[in-house]
Amino acid sequence: MSFRLIFITLLAVAALLGCRNVQTRTYDVAVENRSSRPITVWLTKDGPLWEEGWKSPEDIAIESPRARDPIAGVVVPAGRSASTGPVKGRFEPDTQAILRIYVGELTFNQILAVGRGDASRIDLVLQEGRNDFVVNDDTGVIRAERVH
């Protein structure tokens, strides 16, 4: 058996083993905005697999969207609620679903300007299944609490 054939066989086996670990997960996220300001919420992942409906703002910016393209964020006015309904995605075992919450009704460029750790952005790791959150700013600082 030639070296090339062995190498191609090993690559094929590695690819098949890598695909075996892909998980399909479903998330259902609801956010109640009890703060005094609108918020923008965005559903994404912290790793592969990259797919429509799960891309981060940074991923979309790399793809250079046209100005007319809709963004995946949803504005939730003060005193209102929003829900995703069931959303399926494909995940590698170490990849987590993330809900980002940004303070304000932001444009796409404004969202890109708010980095991780900024006081006007909260990143929440989601649990598979139903996830309910309440956003509040009664202490003057925006915070989100999981409702069980």
N, C-alpha and C positions, 0 to 999 in steps of 0.2 A: 504494500500500500504506500502510495507516495505521501510525502510530507504535506503537500498542498491538500490532498483529500482528507488527511487526518485533521489538519487545521480547520478546514471548512466544516467537517463533522463536529469538532469541538465547539465551534462558533454556533452551529445550529442547536446543539444540546444546551449551551449556555443561554441562548435566546429563549428556548422553550422553558427552561427552569425559571428564568426571570419573569416570564409571563404568568407562570403559575401562581405567583404571589399577589397578583392584582386582585383587589377587593372592590366589589360594588357596594356602596353605602348610600343610605337615604337619610336626609336631614330635613327637618321641618322647623323653621325658625320664626318666632314671633317676637316683636320688639314693641313695647309700650313706652312712648316718650312722655315722661312726667316732668321733663325739664322745662325751663322757660324759653328755650331756643329750639329751632329746628335742628335735626340731625340728618346726616347722610349715612346710610348703612350699605355695606358691600360684602358679599359672600365670595370667599376665595379659598385657596389651599396654600399650605406652606411647602409644597413640593410637588413631584409628579404624581399623577399623569396630568398634563395640561390639556384642557378641553373647554369647549364653549360653555359659558355660564359659570365658570369657576376661575376665570383669569383675573389676576390682580390688576390694579390700575397700571402698575409698572410693566406688566406683560403686554397690555393693550397699547401702551405708549411705544413700546419697541416695535409693534406691528404697524405703527403710524396710521392710526385711524383717520378717516376723513372727518371734517368738522361736523358733518351731518350724522355720523354714526352714533347710535344711542350708547350710553354708558350703562354699566351693570349696577350702578348704585341707585338707591331709592331714597328720596327725601321723605322724612317723617316729620311733619309739623309738630310743634309743641302741643301736648294734649291729645295726640292721635296715636294710632297703632298701625303696624304693618306686619304682614306675614308672607313667608315664601310659599307656603304649601309644601308638599313633598318634593324634594329636589334630589335626584340621583346623581352620583358621580363615581368615577373609577379612581381608586387610590392605591398607591403602594403602601405596604404595611406601616411605614414610619411617617407617612404623610397625614396631616391633620386638616380638617375643615376649620376655617377661621371666619368669624364675623368681625368685620371692621366697623367701628362706629366713629364718625367724624363729626365734630361740632360745627353746625351751620349748614346752610344750603349752598353747597360748594360746586364750582365748575370743575371740569376734569383737570385743568391745570392747577387749580387750588388743591384738589385732592392729592395730586402728585407732589405738591410742595410740603405736605404734612407727613413727616417721617415717623418711623417706629420710635416710641418713647416720647413723642410730642404730647403735651398736656391736652391737646384737642383731638387726640386719637386714642381709641381703645381697641385692642385686639383680643378677642375672646375665642378660646378653643372650644369647639362644639363637640357635643357627645352625639353619637349616632342616634337617630330618632328625633323626638321632640325636644326643642330648646326654647324656653321662654325667658325673656329678659325685660327688666324695667330699668329705664335710664332716668337719672335724676341729677339735679344740680343744686339741691337745697343747701348744701354746704358751700356753694360758690364754685365748686369743682365738679366737672362732669364725671359721673361714675355709672357703672352698669352692674346690676345684681341679677343673678340667675334666680328664677322663681321655680320652686319645685312643686 
